Amino acid sequence: MSAAKTSRQVNRRRPLFGRMYPKMAAGMDRGGMTERRRELLAGLSGEVVEVGAGHGVNFAHYPPEVRRVIAVEPEPRLRAQAAAAETAVPVEVVPGVAEHLPAADHSADAVVLCMVLCSLPDVGAALAEARRVLKPGGQVRFLEHVRADTPGLSRLQDVLDATIWPHLVGGCHLGRDAEAELRRAGFRIDHLDRFLFPPARTPVSSRARVVSES
């Protein structure tokens, strides 16, 4: 395997996004996202793989029953910040991309996807990797903004996705239908909490979900 190919499998350099995202996340947390993060991670235990961990904003909210988190982040600037982030449980920050997770088969009790499915180049490959690393009966927890239910918001999402939004925000697609992608990958949705964030002030329809391996 060439060095260039190896680098692509562990790094996805987005320097503008790497500078912007911590500020965006801080603004979301001030608007109430911190509680959503806690809800996302509540009840987890054992070994967890967090995909696209960013600068480690979730680390402080893992419950004590989690023995270890393998935090996979492809953007070098964000990965460096994650390595210095506050943690509530043991966290190992590693380079890697969602389509090639650095974890053994059937090694994780849970896979966490937080604001990452929207920006993946190959969602199907990433979800296949999540299935590979999960233990039998393991689960995916995810918190994503996804395609809106209302015609007005969904049209606005389509316009933004076809123009400037993905170029500004690390490949993010506002109108991606994460629920359909998960079902297509063979996951069964046990619980779905649908909400707008911030309420009534954004073209992004957000969802928090708990998804179990079928």
Backbone bond lengths (Angstrom), bond angles and torsions (degrees), N, CA, C in turn:
res aa  C-N    CA-C-N  psi(-1)  N-CA   C-N-CA  omega(-1)  CA-C   N-CA-C  phi
1 M - - - 1.469 - - 1.530 109.40 -
2 S 1.332 117.29 132.68 1.457 120.64 -178.03 1.513 110.84 -72.04
3 A 1.364 114.51 156.48 1.462 119.27 177.90 1.513 111.21 -62.19
4 A 1.359 116.30 -35.04 1.469 119.69 -179.84 1.517 110.50 -64.84
5 K 1.348 117.14 -42.97 1.459 119.91 179.68 1.519 110.76 -66.80
6 T 1.323 117.13 -40.56 1.463 120.28 177.38 1.517 110.98 -60.01
7 S 1.332 117.18 -42.13 1.459 120.79 178.98 1.515 111.61 -62.62
8 R 1.356 117.47 -39.81 1.461 120.31 179.05 1.521 111.50 -64.71
9 Q 1.327 117.22 -27.85 1.458 120.61 -177.53 1.527 112.61 -81.92
10 V 1.320 118.07 -8.72 1.462 119.80 178.46 1.524 112.83 -123.45
11 N 1.334 117.61 -15.86 1.456 120.72 -176.46 1.525 110.89 -127.75
12 R 1.310 115.66 143.33 1.464 121.98 171.64 1.520 105.11 -139.91
13 R 1.301 115.67 91.45 1.461 120.96 -170.59 1.527 111.16 -76.66
14 R 1.318 114.94 120.85 1.464 122.05 176.51 1.521 106.75 -137.36
15 P 1.329 117.27 76.30 1.466 120.57 -170.95 1.521 114.17 -60.40
16 L 1.352 117.14 -38.49 1.469 118.79 178.78 1.526 110.00 -64.34
17 F 1.318 116.47 -47.17 1.463 120.50 178.06 1.523 110.88 -62.66
18 G 1.335 117.02 -38.54 1.455 120.33 178.62 1.518 112.90 -60.06
19 R 1.316 116.85 -31.57 1.467 120.57 176.90 1.520 111.79 -81.31
20 M 1.339 116.57 -36.16 1.466 120.74 -174.37 1.525 113.57 -78.58
21 Y 1.336 116.51 -39.22 1.464 119.12 -166.32 1.528 114.60 -61.23
22 P 1.339 120.44 -43.09 1.471 117.76 178.22 1.525 113.27 -57.17
23 K 1.324 117.36 -36.36 1.462 120.24 177.74 1.526 110.84 -69.76
24 M 1.335 116.53 -40.38 1.466 120.00 177.12 1.528 110.69 -62.64
25 A 1.328 116.58 -44.22 1.461 120.65 -179.10 1.524 111.46 -64.05
26 A 1.335 116.60 -39.19 1.466 119.69 178.00 1.524 110.81 -62.53
27 G 1.328 116.81 -40.61 1.458 120.22 177.10 1.520 111.84 -64.15
28 M 1.337 117.59 -41.59 1.462 120.67 177.42 1.526 110.93 -63.29
29 D 1.322 116.61 -40.97 1.464 119.65 -179.74 1.528 111.09 -64.57
30 R 1.321 116.79 -38.57 1.468 119.22 176.52 1.525 110.87 -64.23
31 G 1.338 116.52 -26.43 1.459 121.17 179.41 1.517 114.34 -87.95
32 G 1.338 117.36 2.42 1.458 120.02 175.55 1.517 115.53 117.16
33 M 1.338 118.53 2.65 1.455 120.45 -177.69 1.525 112.78 -69.51
34 T 1.327 118.27 -23.54 1.465 120.39 179.84 1.523 110.90 -56.37
35 E 1.317 117.05 -44.12 1.461 119.82 179.84 1.522 111.03 -65.59
36 R 1.315 117.11 -35.82 1.461 120.20 176.98 1.532 110.89 -64.47
37 R 1.315 116.89 -37.67 1.463 120.36 177.16 1.528 110.64 -63.42
38 R 1.309 116.35 -43.40 1.470 119.84 179.11 1.525 110.86 -62.10
39 E 1.325 116.61 -43.00 1.466 120.44 178.20 1.526 110.93 -62.24
40 L 1.330 116.18 -39.11 1.456 121.22 -179.57 1.530 111.62 -59.21
41 L 1.324 116.61 -40.98 1.464 121.84 -171.23 1.519 113.41 -96.40
42 A 1.322 117.77 -10.20 1.467 121.06 -176.29 1.526 110.45 -59.59
43 G 1.341 115.64 135.83 1.451 121.11 175.38 1.511 115.47 86.52
44 L 1.323 117.93 -3.70 1.456 119.69 177.83 1.524 110.22 -71.84
45 S 1.340 115.09 154.72 1.464 120.63 178.00 1.519 109.18 -154.21
46 G 1.310 116.35 166.62 1.456 121.44 175.60 1.513 112.97 75.47
47 E 1.337 115.26 -140.61 1.463 122.71 -176.91 1.529 109.71 -95.62
48 V 1.324 116.01 130.82 1.468 121.71 -177.05 1.522 109.40 -127.10
49 V 1.337 115.67 138.12 1.457 121.87 169.90 1.517 107.56 -108.45
50 E 1.329 117.23 120.81 1.466 121.02 174.35 1.523 108.38 -102.73
51 V 1.314 115.87 121.88 1.462 122.57 -174.96 1.529 109.26 -96.87
52 G 1.330 116.46 127.84 1.460 119.46 -178.09 1.513 110.82 66.23
53 A 1.324 116.06 55.82 1.471 121.19 -172.66 1.513 113.81 -72.74
54 G 1.339 117.41 -7.93 1.457 119.71 178.35 1.505 111.97 60.97
55 H 1.331 116.13 -134.93 1.460 121.21 -178.49 1.520 112.15 -95.26
56 G 1.335 116.49 16.23 1.457 119.86 172.91 1.513 115.36 86.71
57 V 1.323 117.35 24.31 1.451 120.35 -174.75 1.532 112.60 -67.07
58 N 1.325 117.84 -22.13 1.471 120.13 178.81 1.524 113.61 -84.74
59 F 1.303 118.59 -16.90 1.458 121.46 -167.40 1.523 113.57 -58.18
60 A 1.319 116.99 -36.45 1.467 120.77 -176.52 1.518 112.94 -72.29
61 H 1.341 117.75 -8.95 1.462 120.88 -173.22 1.528 113.80 -107.76
62 Y 1.325 118.11 3.21 1.462 119.46 177.33 1.523 110.54 -71.06
63 P 1.327 117.52 138.29 1.469 119.91 179.51 1.531 111.00 -73.29
64 P 1.324 117.36 156.92 1.476 120.92 -174.80 1.517 114.01 -64.97
65 E 1.334 117.74 -16.51 1.466 120.34 179.03 1.530 112.68 -71.16
66 V 1.330 117.02 -13.74 1.462 120.96 176.62 1.527 108.53 -77.42
67 R 1.335 116.72 122.55 1.463 121.11 -178.44 1.522 111.95 -78.30
68 R 1.329 116.22 -36.68 1.465 120.09 -176.80 1.516 109.64 -161.81
69 V 1.319 115.07 144.73 1.464 122.12 173.29 1.527 108.08 -117.04
70 I 1.322 116.29 125.27 1.466 121.00 167.37 1.517 106.24 -94.17
71 A 1.320 116.15 110.11 1.465 122.14 -174.84 1.525 109.13 -100.24
72 V 1.320 116.42 110.27 1.461 122.61 -175.24 1.524 109.02 -97.95
73 E 1.332 116.73 123.74 1.462 120.72 -179.55 1.532 109.73 -142.63
74 P 1.346 117.88 123.69 1.467 120.41 -177.28 1.525 115.23 -86.14
75 E 1.329 118.49 -18.73 1.461 120.39 -175.11 1.537 108.84 -88.81
76 P 1.328 118.94 116.87 1.469 120.47 -171.94 1.528 115.03 -58.54
77 R 1.310 117.89 -39.73 1.464 120.00 -178.63 1.527 110.81 -64.96
78 L 1.336 116.27 -45.07 1.461 120.03 178.36 1.531 111.03 -66.20
79 R 1.320 116.12 -37.81 1.467 120.25 -179.55 1.527 110.92 -62.37
80 A 1.316 117.00 -40.40 1.465 120.41 178.61 1.522 110.85 -63.71
81 Q 1.333 117.34 -39.66 1.464 120.06 177.91 1.522 111.11 -68.37
82 A 1.340 116.71 -37.56 1.455 120.22 179.02 1.519 111.70 -62.47
83 A 1.338 116.34 -36.60 1.460 120.39 -179.23 1.529 111.61 -63.89
84 A 1.341 116.73 -22.21 1.462 120.96 -179.77 1.523 113.09 -104.02
85 A 1.327 117.49 4.11 1.464 121.11 -174.54 1.531 111.72 -75.11
86 E 1.328 114.79 156.90 1.465 121.65 174.98 1.525 109.34 -67.69
87 T 1.322 116.68 136.09 1.458 121.06 -179.63 1.525 110.84 -127.81
88 A 1.336 115.74 149.62 1.459 121.17 176.17 1.520 111.48 -100.73
89 V 1.336 117.06 -16.66 1.461 123.59 -179.00 1.533 107.07 -141.18
90 P 1.339 118.53 168.63 1.464 119.29 177.65 1.532 111.34 -61.88
91 V 1.328 116.08 128.59 1.465 122.27 -178.66 1.521 108.71 -128.74
92 E 1.325 116.01 132.09 1.463 122.31 173.33 1.524 107.73 -112.97
93 V 1.322 116.28 113.61 1.457 121.55 -179.64 1.531 108.29 -90.37
94 V 1.338 116.61 123.68 1.463 120.60 -175.21 1.521 110.20 -132.15
95 P 1.344 117.18 150.76 1.468 120.14 173.59 1.520 110.04 -74.17
96 G 1.311 115.91 148.70 1.454 119.83 178.07 1.511 110.86 161.42
97 V 1.334 115.49 163.56 1.456 121.76 177.87 1.524 108.86 -118.67
98 A 1.315 116.31 159.74 1.466 121.21 -174.61 1.518 112.35 -62.68
99 E 1.325 117.23 -28.83 1.454 121.10 -177.76 1.531 113.40 -80.03
100 H 1.337 116.91 -9.82 1.467 122.48 179.49 1.531 108.16 -143.00
101 L 1.311 117.75 71.77 1.466 120.75 -174.92 1.528 110.96 -69.83
102 P 1.332 116.99 134.14 1.466 121.17 178.79 1.532 111.10 -82.88
103 A 1.319 116.31 63.65 1.461 122.11 -179.51 1.514 108.55 -146.05
104 A 1.329 116.14 149.39 1.454 121.50 -177.04 1.525 111.17 -75.00
105 D 1.324 115.52 159.16 1.460 121.34 175.84 1.527 110.00 -57.61
106 H 1.342 116.24 136.61 1.463 122.87 171.99 1.535 112.23 53.92
107 S 1.332 115.85 41.43 1.465 120.49 -176.78 1.524 113.82 -107.88
108 A 1.326 118.57 -11.41 1.463 121.60 -172.55 1.522 111.55 -113.74
109 D 1.317 115.11 138.06 1.461 120.48 173.10 1.520 111.35 -77.95
110 A 1.335 116.69 -25.55 1.471 120.76 179.54 1.515 109.47 -154.35
111 V 1.323 114.64 151.32 1.462 123.05 170.68 1.521 107.04 -119.05
112 V 1.325 116.73 129.20 1.462 122.52 -179.09 1.521 109.24 -107.72
113 L 1.332 115.83 128.87 1.460 123.82 176.80 1.522 107.24 -123.66
114 C 1.305 117.26 110.39 1.470 121.02 -176.55 1.526 108.92 -125.52
115 M 1.320 116.27 109.97 1.460 122.87 179.91 1.525 111.25 55.16
116 V 1.340 117.08 46.23 1.461 119.88 -177.62 1.526 112.52 -131.39
117 L 1.347 119.57 -31.82 1.461 120.53 -178.64 1.527 111.70 -59.25
118 C 1.310 116.53 -30.48 1.467 121.00 -177.61 1.520 112.61 -64.06
119 S 1.335 117.68 -24.41 1.458 120.01 -171.06 1.524 113.98 -111.21
120 L 1.325 118.70 1.11 1.458 120.59 -175.40 1.534 111.09 -76.27
121 P 1.332 117.85 136.15 1.464 120.27 176.92 1.523 112.98 -66.35
122 D 1.336 117.49 -32.88 1.462 121.48 -177.31 1.527 108.82 -135.45
123 V 1.323 116.24 88.76 1.464 121.00 -176.26 1.526 110.99 -64.09
124 G 1.328 116.88 -40.34 1.454 120.11 -179.23 1.519 112.31 -59.53
125 A 1.334 116.78 -44.64 1.461 120.65 178.81 1.515 111.34 -64.79
126 A 1.337 117.05 -38.92 1.459 120.54 179.70 1.528 111.53 -65.20
127 L 1.327 117.25 -41.83 1.457 120.06 -179.87 1.529 111.33 -71.47
128 A 1.337 116.87 -31.24 1.463 119.41 173.36 1.519 110.41 -63.88
129 E 1.324 117.16 -37.93 1.460 120.82 176.20 1.533 111.15 -65.99
130 A 1.328 116.98 -39.52 1.463 119.68 176.51 1.526 110.52 -59.52
131 R 1.316 117.08 -42.99 1.465 121.07 177.58 1.529 110.93 -62.88
132 R 1.323 116.15 -39.70 1.463 120.08 -178.45 1.528 112.04 -61.68
133 V 1.342 116.81 -43.68 1.469 119.20 -173.72 1.526 112.91 -83.35
134 L 1.345 117.78 -15.56 1.455 120.33 -178.94 1.527 111.91 -73.91
135 K 1.332 114.64 141.15 1.455 120.46 169.36 1.530 108.97 -69.93
136 P 1.334 118.30 157.65 1.465 119.57 172.90 1.533 110.66 -54.54
137 G 1.317 115.71 129.07 1.459 120.17 -177.33 1.506 114.07 82.81
138 G 1.346 117.65 1.28 1.459 120.21 177.10 1.514 111.48 -68.73
139 Q 1.314 115.19 172.00 1.467 118.26 -176.13 1.510 111.91 -136.82
140 V 1.334 114.35 155.01 1.453 123.07 170.09 1.516 108.06 -101.88
141 R 1.309 117.06 130.53 1.463 122.00 170.20 1.527 106.74 -108.73
142 F 1.336 117.75 134.14 1.453 116.75 176.58 1.519 112.65 -146.27
143 L 1.313 112.49 150.23 1.459 123.63 178.09 1.521 105.77 -131.61
144 E 1.330 116.36 113.23 1.462 120.63 -172.45 1.527 110.93 -141.62
145 H 1.317 115.73 154.30 1.462 118.57 162.69 1.514 106.36 -93.66
146 V 1.313 115.80 136.75 1.464 120.29 -170.65 1.529 110.56 -137.30
147 R 1.311 115.71 -171.27 1.459 120.31 -176.44 1.528 110.73 -66.46
148 A 1.324 115.51 133.86 1.453 121.42 -178.49 1.528 110.98 -72.08
149 D 1.338 115.73 156.44 1.461 121.95 176.87 1.523 112.59 -84.36
150 T 1.316 116.51 -26.33 1.460 119.83 -174.19 1.530 110.74 -89.68
151 P 1.351 118.18 143.15 1.465 120.72 -177.32 1.525 113.59 -58.89
152 G 1.332 116.98 -39.50 1.455 119.66 -177.79 1.519 112.33 -63.40
153 L 1.333 116.60 -49.02 1.457 120.02 -179.49 1.525 111.73 -67.10
154 S 1.332 117.21 -39.82 1.462 119.07 -178.77 1.530 111.02 -66.07
155 R 1.335 117.17 -37.08 1.467 119.42 176.86 1.520 110.72 -64.92
156 L 1.323 116.54 -42.02 1.460 119.86 178.35 1.523 110.56 -63.11
157 Q 1.341 117.39 -41.00 1.460 120.19 175.93 1.525 111.29 -58.44
158 D 1.331 117.02 -44.42 1.462 120.95 -179.14 1.531 111.26 -61.69
159 V 1.324 116.32 -42.08 1.462 120.21 179.65 1.524 110.55 -63.07
160 L 1.328 116.59 -46.70 1.463 120.00 -179.24 1.525 111.56 -65.65
161 D 1.334 116.48 -39.63 1.470 119.77 -179.94 1.523 112.04 -65.64
162 A 1.320 116.90 -31.04 1.462 121.00 -177.92 1.526 112.68 -85.40
163 T 1.319 117.05 -5.28 1.465 119.56 -176.19 1.526 110.77 -121.42
164 I 1.325 117.00 -98.92 1.464 119.52 -165.35 1.527 115.12 -101.02
165 W 1.347 117.83 -24.53 1.467 119.69 -168.11 1.527 114.30 -58.13
166 P 1.341 119.99 -51.52 1.472 118.70 -178.17 1.528 113.60 -59.51
167 H 1.335 116.93 -31.28 1.461 120.26 -179.06 1.528 111.32 -72.89
168 L 1.316 116.87 -29.50 1.460 120.65 -178.77 1.523 112.81 -84.11
169 V 1.333 116.74 -33.06 1.466 120.18 -167.19 1.534 110.76 -121.98
170 G 1.315 116.11 55.36 1.452 121.69 168.64 1.511 115.73 58.41
171 G 1.335 118.31 34.80 1.456 121.54 179.12 1.512 114.74 82.86
172 C 1.314 118.24 8.34 1.464 123.13 -178.51 1.528 111.36 -63.01
173 H 1.345 115.62 139.50 1.467 122.58 174.72 1.531 108.09 -121.52
174 L 1.306 115.69 114.49 1.462 121.09 -175.41 1.520 112.34 -64.84
175 G 1.326 117.13 -34.69 1.463 120.40 -171.94 1.512 114.85 -97.94
176 R 1.309 118.18 16.34 1.469 119.87 -179.04 1.530 110.09 -68.73
177 D 1.328 116.40 135.40 1.465 121.63 -178.14 1.530 109.14 -92.11
178 A 1.324 115.94 85.50 1.465 121.37 -175.82 1.532 111.39 -63.92
179 E 1.330 117.13 -35.98 1.462 119.70 -179.40 1.529 111.03 -60.97
180 A 1.322 116.33 -45.30 1.463 120.15 179.44 1.527 110.85 -64.30
181 E 1.331 117.21 -39.23 1.463 120.98 179.74 1.534 110.37 -62.83
182 L 1.313 117.03 -41.99 1.463 120.62 -179.09 1.522 111.58 -67.07
183 R 1.312 116.41 -42.66 1.475 119.29 178.13 1.530 110.17 -64.39
184 R 1.332 115.97 -39.73 1.458 119.98 179.98 1.530 110.88 -64.17
185 A 1.324 117.10 -30.43 1.460 121.85 179.79 1.525 112.53 -81.63
186 G 1.342 117.78 -1.45 1.454 120.86 175.27 1.506 115.57 94.87
187 F 1.331 117.42 17.24 1.452 120.95 177.61 1.529 110.37 -94.22
188 R 1.312 114.69 152.26 1.466 122.16 178.76 1.528 108.64 -111.78
189 I 1.313 116.98 126.45 1.463 121.03 -177.10 1.525 109.41 -85.42
190 D 1.325 115.76 116.33 1.463 121.75 179.17 1.523 112.47 -86.61
191 H 1.327 116.02 -34.86 1.468 119.78 -174.79 1.523 109.07 -149.42
192 L 1.296 115.46 139.30 1.460 121.18 179.38 1.518 109.76 -137.45
193 D 1.314 116.44 126.04 1.458 122.60 175.94 1.521 107.03 -119.32
194 R 1.319 116.89 110.93 1.468 121.94 -174.42 1.518 109.38 -103.95
195 F 1.328 116.84 135.31 1.471 119.88 -177.98 1.528 109.63 -157.34
196 L 1.317 115.70 161.42 1.456 121.75 171.13 1.519 108.24 -98.24
197 F 1.326 115.97 140.96 1.464 119.66 179.38 1.526 110.00 -141.54
198 P 1.342 117.87 126.25 1.464 127.03 -17.39 1.529 109.71 -63.13
199 P 1.313 118.32 155.72 1.464 121.11 -174.91 1.525 112.40 -56.77
200 A 1.338 114.96 123.25 1.472 123.12 170.92 1.525 114.20 61.34
201 R 1.354 117.58 18.30 1.464 117.42 -178.18 1.531 112.61 -127.60
202 T 1.306 118.11 16.08 1.452 119.00 -174.48 1.519 111.53 -147.47
203 P 1.341 118.56 149.30 1.466 120.94 173.82 1.514 113.26 -81.38
204 V 1.318 117.89 8.00 1.460 121.61 -178.26 1.519 109.44 -104.08
205 S 1.329 116.86 115.80 1.454 121.89 175.86 1.521 108.36 -87.68
206 S 1.335 117.51 122.92 1.456 121.23 -171.88 1.515 111.70 -109.50
207 R 1.334 116.21 150.29 1.449 121.18 179.29 1.522 109.95 -139.46
208 A 1.319 116.07 143.46 1.453 120.74 168.11 1.507 107.05 -113.23
209 R 1.327 118.53 133.22 1.452 121.13 -174.64 1.520 111.48 -135.93
210 V 1.293 115.13 155.35 1.446 122.57 166.84 1.510 106.92 -120.14
211 V 1.311 118.16 122.36 1.447 122.65 -174.25 1.517 109.10 -123.75
212 S 1.334 117.55 127.83 1.454 121.94 -179.95 1.506 110.57 -105.00
213 E 1.319 115.73 148.26 1.454 120.65 176.25 1.518 108.78 -68.92
214 S 1.340 115.80 133.14 1.454 119.77 -179.81 1.524 110.66 -84.94
